[in-house]
Each structure stands twice: as C-alpha cells, then as structure tokens.
Amino acid sequence: MDKLMHEQLTRQNLHGVWAAIATPFDAQDRFDEDVFRENIRRLHNAGAHGIYTTDSDGEFYGIELNEFKHIVQVFAEETQRLAFPTMVGVTWVNTQGMVDRLRFAAEEGILGAHIGHPFFMPMTPLSYHAFWKDIRDAVPPSFALIHYNTPRVHNYRKGPDYVPLLDIPNLIGTKHVGSDFTEVLSLMASAPELAHFTGEHAMTPYMMFGASGIYSWFINFNPRYVLDWYAEIVAGEWDRARLRQQRMHAFIHAKSILEESGNYHAIVNKAMSAASSFLVESNHTRRPYLPVPDKTVRLFRRIVEEQFADMLWNG
C-alpha cells in the first residue's frame, strides 16, 4: 500500500492543489515568522493538499543560506504539527548551494524539493549528468525531487529528455510552467511514470490529459475557488471545469495590471494576495525587486470586485 502524502511523497501519490506560500518580510526587510506561521495555518485549514516555500513565489533568489535555514526550520515545525505535506525550492546558481539546501531540508523533515537548474549559463551533457547525480546523492532515497522546468533557467527539458532521468527513483515529478499543449502531450507520453503538475493557466486541459495537480498561486487569493475546481476535474465535471478555466484566463489578463513594466512571480502574487482578505497581507519584496504600489493593488481590488465577484474570497 502506498504511503500517504504527509508520510512520503512518491510518483504514485503526489497529487492535488499545492500552495505556493510567499515568504513574508516586514518593513525592515526581516523574515516575518509570525505572519508565515499564520498563513501556513490558514492554507492548511482551507484544505490545500500540500504546501511549498522558497521557490519563485518564495523569492528564493533573495534568500541566503542562513536565512533559508531559519525559514525552513519554521516551515518544518509548523507543517509537521499539522501533518501538512511539504516541499521547498532549492534552486541556486551552483550545485553546492543546492546541495547545502537539500541536505538541510531533508534533515528538518521536509518531504521534497523543487529543483531548477543553475541559471547563469547552460550545462554541457556531461555537466548535466553530473548535476543530477550530485542532487540525487545529496538526499535520502525517500526524499522527493521535482524538476522545476522553467524557461527562466538553462537546459529547458522536453518530453524525451526525461527518459534518462527516470532511473533516479526519487525524481517523482515535474513542475511544468509552459503553455505549449503539444509539448505537454509529449511529456506525458515520454514520462508517464512521473507526477506532472501545471498551474492555473492550463489546469483543465492539462489535467484532462494526465496532469496530477497544480502548484498554485491563486490559492493565496481564494482557496475555495481552486479547490472546488480541482474537485470538479477529479469528478469528471468537465463543463464546470471548462468554465472555471475561462474565468481564470480572464482573471490572469486582469491581473496583468500588477505586472506594470515587468514584474513577475512573487512581486505580482504578493500584490494579488494583498488584494484579498484570505491571508495576512505582506506586500514587501526583496530588492532589487520593488513591490507593486498600494494604489495599484487597490485598483486591482476594485477590478476584481466589479468583474470577478465569483472569484473573490468572502470568508
């Protein structure tokens, strides 16, 4: 019998809506432990299937190792008390930095990690093989590895590229952020053993063709909407799921106001969360990336109230 997700993450059991919790910083740029703990509790109580931090929405690029350790200690303590399945992001500019983060996360009882490739320059085939061997050897066999496949880093993977990696038994899945449907079909066909996850932008079609769940930013805005959406997909209620996908497409377009002249990831999603009453607001971001101004957040909130009342959190 396969283990439950809060015991061990596997290719067979990884599923659902996983919350991408932001890393809260206070006005003095310090990690805000109290807000972090409270938001973990709110996401757990809302019914998220799992939770992860220190990935793109967790501002991994602005967190040095010592602070990473503090964040992970707090994260592990709060989630283990709740039996809440966990992962962390460990992407860094070199292998050693990632190994250090992996080892610490495993020691603290975190169940898995999102692995993005080092991002300054591409790896040769030999370097790539050595990289994944080092990642595999850094953690116990029970520690789950997820490949974070994003075009923001080098060595982007397509379906057949995963076949040589299937021999890594604790590589259990992918985080696929792309929008090319034929590419996703190739991914599912080439590596059906893995649990492939997407995001809200393609949730209905990708799950219709075999994705196991989503790594979610929208759950920080309205968990009920996205969890109901997931339940409809699992139940095969495709007409309902199609309508939610259309609404999400329109919401994403409206959310582009928060991108302003080039904001991405945590900067946009912290501002989005600040426009909702679900989580404790924390719209402070790490430099050089400045937060979305409060007046823009208020404007976005008005747009949602006027055009997306069905997607607004009402408690």
Secondary structure, DSSP 8 states (H G I E B T S, - for coil): ----TTT---TTT--EEEEE----B-TTS-B-HHHHHHHHHHHHHHT-SEEEESSGGGTGGG--HHHHHHHHHHHHHHHHHHT--EEEE---SSHHHHHHHHHHHHHTT--EEEE----SS---HHHHHHHHHHHHHTS-TTSEEEEEE-TTSSS---GGGGGGGGGSTTEEEEEE----HHHHHHHHHH-TTSEEEE-GGGHHHHHHTT--EEEESGGGT-HHHHHHHHHHHHTT-HHHHHHHHHHHHHHHHHHGGGGTTT--HHHHHHHHHHTSSSS-------TTS----HHHHHHHHHHHHHH-GGGS---
